[in-house]
Amino acid sequence: MKEFRCGHCRALLFKAAGNPSCAIEIKCRRCGTLTHLRPPEPAPERHERADHEAQHVVRGSL
């Protein structure tokens, strides 16, 4: 279980089996701070670059 705590006073807000799948806004019972949680962003896809020489355009060849 993953613990989610208040960023101000470190009080336990809730426990969950994983990251939230939707946006959550929760108010700390101890200090009243609003905490906003969003699902993690997916990692951007990285495309392999073709050979550097194949992409290089020689000026004056046209």
C-alpha positions as CSV (number, residue, x, y, z in Angstrom):
1,M,0.0,0.0,0.0
2,K,1.2,3.5,-0.9
3,E,0.6,6.2,1.7
4,F,-0.4,9.7,0.6
5,R,0.4,12.4,3.1
6,C,-0.3,16.1,3.6
7,G,2.5,18.2,2.1
8,H,2.2,20.8,4.9
9,C,2.0,18.8,8.1
10,R,2.7,15.2,6.9
11,A,-0.5,13.8,8.3
12,L,-1.7,10.6,6.6
13,L,-4.5,11.5,4.1
14,F,-5.2,8.0,2.7
15,K,-3.6,4.7,1.6
16,A,-4.0,3.2,-1.9
17,A,-2.8,0.1,-3.7
18,G,-1.4,2.2,-6.5
19,N,-1.4,5.7,-8.0
20,P,-4.8,7.4,-8.4
21,S,-6.4,6.9,-11.9
22,C,-8.2,10.2,-11.8
23,A,-7.6,13.7,-10.3
24,I,-8.2,13.9,-6.5
25,E,-8.5,16.9,-4.3
26,I,-8.5,16.2,-0.5
27,K,-8.5,18.4,2.5
28,C,-6.2,17.6,5.5
29,R,-8.2,17.1,8.7
30,R,-5.3,18.3,10.8
31,C,-4.2,21.6,9.2
32,G,-6.9,22.2,6.5
33,T,-4.4,22.3,3.5
34,L,-5.9,21.2,0.2
35,T,-3.9,18.6,-1.7
36,H,-4.3,18.0,-5.4
37,L,-3.3,14.7,-6.8
38,R,-3.2,13.8,-10.5
39,P,-2.5,10.5,-12.3
40,P,1.1,10.2,-13.5
41,E,1.8,11.4,-17.1
42,P,2.7,8.6,-19.5
43,A,6.3,8.6,-20.6
44,P,6.8,10.2,-24.0
45,E,7.6,7.8,-26.8
46,R,11.2,8.1,-28.1
47,H,11.7,7.3,-31.7
48,E,15.1,6.1,-32.9
49,R,16.9,8.5,-35.1
50,A,18.0,7.3,-38.5
51,D,21.7,7.5,-39.4
52,H,23.0,11.0,-38.8
53,E,24.5,11.2,-42.3
54,A,21.3,10.3,-43.9
55,Q,19.5,13.2,-42.3
56,H,22.2,15.7,-43.0
57,V,21.5,17.9,-46.0
58,V,24.6,19.1,-47.9
59,R,24.2,22.7,-48.9
60,G,24.9,23.6,-52.5
61,S,24.1,20.1,-53.8
62,L,20.9,21.3,-55.4
